[in-house]
Amino acid sequence: MVAVFAPLFASSEEVLETEAAECYNRIDSPELDRASVAGLQEVFVSWLMQRLPYKGAKEIEEMLLGKLPDIRNTRSGQDLIAIGIEKGIEQGKLVGQVQLLESLCNSIPTMESQLRSMSVEQLKSRLNELRNIFDARQPRQP
């Protein structure tokens, strides 16, 4: 358990960097079941990444001598991927809405001259058409 807490209690980042691989390997104890080892190693890596925020995943992996699991296979990695996907969806929705507004703004001069020559019934019909176009372009909620 001391090895798991090393990222929190190491006297300096330099000491932590030199001892990280040894601590990580000590967690892999034959007295623990594989699920416990995996969980403790994930906690260790998470704390290590928080203590050394200027290091990338590859640098951490090199520090641990290739023992680091693929971040996509860890709970924290999956959480980060989920956050990225959520942000991407939000940004995609905003981009779609901006494009729709730009399209509508670009067509205003043409529409203005057409609208002046239309009857009230024609205007209502055109408004319904525009509503349908707008509704069709809205991103669907998952």
Secondary structure, 3 states (H helix, E strand, C coil): CCCCCHHHHCCCHHHHHHHHHHHHHHHCCCCCCHHHHHHHHHHHHHHHHHHCCCCCHHHHHHHCCCCCCCHHHCHHHHHHHHHHHHHHHHHHHHHHHHHHHHHHHHCHHHHHHHHHCCCHHHHHHHHHHHHHHHHHHCCCCC
